[in-house]
Amino acid sequence: QVQGLCGTFNGDQRDEFTTPDGDVELGVAAFANAFRAAGACPALGPGIPDPCDGFPGIRERAEAACAVLMGPAFQ
């Protein structure tokens, strides 16, 4: 049984955004906010922020790391 931010891994994409309360969210932000610890960080808005905006100068490193995940080893 897999559950949480990684999805359910049961082959049914309709329930991938199941919250800890058992609800199925339609959007990424609402799903992520359901796992947020109260007061630990601000809630996500409707748009997904670019993580590189908070860390100037690391975009190249991030793109190189993502290229590995998007490469043939993980296809």
PAZAPA-4460 file (N, C-alpha, C; in steps of 0.05 Angstrom, whole numbers, plus 32768, in hexadecimal, padded with zeros to 4 digits):
% residues 75
    n_x    n_y    n_z   ca_x   ca_y   ca_z    c_x    c_y    c_z   seq   type   mol
   8011   7FE8   8000   8000   8000   8000   8012   8019   8000     1      Q     A
   8010   8028   7FEB   801F   8041   7FE9   800A   8058   7FEA     2      V     A
   8011   806C   7FF9   7FFE   8082   7FFC   800E   809B   8003     3      Q     A
   8005   80B2   7FFB   8012   80CB   8002   801A   80DC   7FEA     4      G     A
   802E   80EC   7FED   8036   80FE   7FD7   8040   80EF   7FBF     5      L     A
   8048   80D6   7FC2   8052   80C7   7FAB   803B   80B9   7F9D     6      C     A
   8022   80BD   7FA5   800B   80B0   7F98   8005   8095   7FA5     7      G     A
   7FF4   8086   7F97   7FEA   806D   7FA2   7FF7   8055   7F95     8      T     A
   8002   8059   7F7D   8010   8044   7F6E   7FFF   802B   7F6B     9      F     A
   7FE6   802F   7F64   7FD4   8019   7F5F   7FCA   8017   7F42    10      N     A
   7FD5   8028   7F31   7FCE   8028   7F15   7FB5   8039   7F0E    11      G     A
   7FA8   8043   7F22   7F90   8054   7F1E   7F98   8071   7F22    12      D     A
   7F9B   8080   7F0D   7FA3   809C   7F0F   7F8E   80AE   7F1B    13      Q     A
   7F75   80A5   7F1D   7F60   80B5   7F28   7F64   80BA   7F46    14      R     A
   7F73   80A9   7F54   7F76   80AC   7F71   7F92   80B4   7F79    15      D     A
   7FA2   80BD   7F67   7FBE   80C5   7F6D   7FBF   80DC   7F81    16      E     A
   7FAC   80EE   7F81   7FAC   8105   7F92   7F9B   8101   7FAB    17      F     A
   7F9C   80E9   7FB7   7F8D   80E3   7FCF   7F9A   80F0   7FE7    18      T     A
   7F8B   80FF   7FF6   7F96   810D   800D   7F96   80FB   8026    19      T     A
   7FA3   8104   803B   7FA3   80F3   8054   7F87   80EE   805F    20      P     A
   7F74   8100   8058   7F58   80FD   8061   7F48   80EB   804F    21      D     A
   7F54   80E2   8038   7F46   80D0   8026   7F38   80DE   800F    22      G     A
   7F3A   80F9   800E   7F2E   8108   7FF8   7F41   8106   7FE0    23      D     A
   7F36   8109   7FC8   7F46   810A   7FB0   7F45   8127   7FA5    24      V     A
   7F5C   8134   7FA6   7F5E   814F   7F9C   7F62   814F   7F7E    25      E     A
   7F59   8164   7F71   7F5B   8167   7F54   7F75   8176   7F4C    26      L     A
   7F7E   8187   7F5E   7F95   8198   7F57   7FAD   8192   7F68    27      G     A
   7FC5   8198   7F5E   7FDE   8193   7F6B   7FE1   81A2   7F85    28      V     A
   7FDA   81BC   7F84   7FDD   81CD   7F9C   7FCC   81C4   7FB3    29      A     A
   7FB3   81BE   7FAE   7FA1   81B4   7FC3   7FAB   819A   7FCE    30      A     A
   7FB5   8188   7FBD   7FBF   816F   7FC6   7FD8   8173   7FD8    31      F     A
   7FEB   8183   7FCF   8003   8188   7FDF   7FFC   8196   7FF9    32      A     A
   7FEA   81A8   7FF9   7FE2   81B6   8012   7FD5   81A3   8026    33      N     A
   7FC9   818E   801D   7FBD   817A   802F   7FD2   816C   8040    34      A     A
   7FEB   816B   8036   8001   815E   8045   8012   8172   8054    35      F     A
   800C   818C   8052   801C   81A1   805F   8017   81A0   807D    36      R     A
   802D   81A2   808C   802A   81A4   80A9   8022   81C0   80B0    37      A     A
   800D   81C3   80C0   8003   81DE   80C7   8019   81F0   80D2    38      A     A
   801B   8207   80C6   802F   821B   80CF   804B   8215   80C6    39      G     A
   8051   81FF   80B9   806C   81F8   80B2   8076   8208   8099    40      A     A
   8064   820D   8087   806B   821C   806F   8051   8227   8063    41      C     A
   8054   823B   8052   803B   8247   8047   802E   8234   8033    42      P     A
   8014   8236   8031   8004   8225   801F   800B   822D   8002    43      A     A
   800A   8219   7FF1   800E   821E   7FD4   7FF6   822C   7FC9    44      L     A
   7FFB   823E   7FB6   7FE5   824B   7FA8   7FDD   823A   7F90    45      G     A
   7FCB   8244   7F7F   7FC1   8234   7F69   7FD7   822E   7F54    46      P     A
   7FEB   8240   7F52   8001   823B   7F3F   8018   822D   7F4D    47      G     A
   8028   821E   7F3E   803F   8210   7F4A   8057   8223   7F47    48      I     A
   8064   822A   7F5D   807B   823C   7F5C   8093   822E   7F4F    49      P     A
   80A3   823E   7F43   80BC   8234   7F37   80D1   8232   7F4E    50      D     A
   80DA   821A   7F55   80EC   8217   7F6B   8107   8225   7F67    51      P     A
   810F   822A   7F4F   8128   8238   7F4A   8126   8256   7F51    52      C     A
   810E   8261   7F52   810B   827D   7F58   8115   8284   7F74    53      D     A
   8113   8271   7F86   811C   8275   7FA2   813A   8271   7FA6    54      G     A
   8148   8266   7F92   8164   8260   7F95   8173   8269   7F7B    55      F     A
   8179   8282   7F79   8186   828C   7F61   81A0   827E   7F5C    56      P     A
   81A5   8278   7F42   81BF   826C   7F3A   81C0   824E   7F3A    57      G     A
   81AA   8240   7F42   81AB   8223   7F42   819B   8216   7F2C    58      I     A
   818F   8226   7F1B   817F   821B   7F05   818E   8207   7EF4    59      R     A
   81A7   820D   7EEE   81B7   81FB   7EDD   81BC   81E1   7EEB    60      E     A
   81C2   81E1   7F05   81C6   81C9   7F14   81AD   81B8   7F16    61      R     A
   8196   81C6   7F1A   817C   81B8   7F1B   8175   81AC   7F01    62      A     A
   817A   81BA   7EEB   8174   81AF   7ED0   8185   8197   7ECA    63      E     A
   819F   8197   7ED3   81B0   8180   7ECE   81A7   8168   7EDF    64      A     A
   819F   816D   7EF7   8195   8157   7F08   817B   814B   7EFD    65      A     A
   816A   815C   7EF3   8150   8153   7EE8   8155   8144   7ECE    66      C     A
   816A   814B   7EBF   8170   813E   7EA6   8176   8120   7EAB    67      A     A
   8182   811A   7EC2   8187   80FE   7EC9   816D   80EF   7ECD    68      V     A
   815A   80FC   7EDB   8141   80EF   7EE0   8130   80EC   7EC7    69      L     A
   8133   80FE   7EB5   8124   80FD   7E9C   8132   80ED   7E86    70      M     A
   814A   80E4   7E8C   815A   80D5   7E79   8152   80B8   7E76    71      G     A
   8161   80A9   7E66   815A   808D   7E5F   815A   807A   7E77    72      P     A
   816A   8080   7E8C   816B   806E   7EA3   8150   806C   7EB1    73      A     A
   813F   8080   7EAF   8126   8080   7EBE   810E   807E   7EAB    74      F     A
   8112   8077   7E92   80FB   8076   7E7F   80EF   805A   7E80    75      Q     A
***
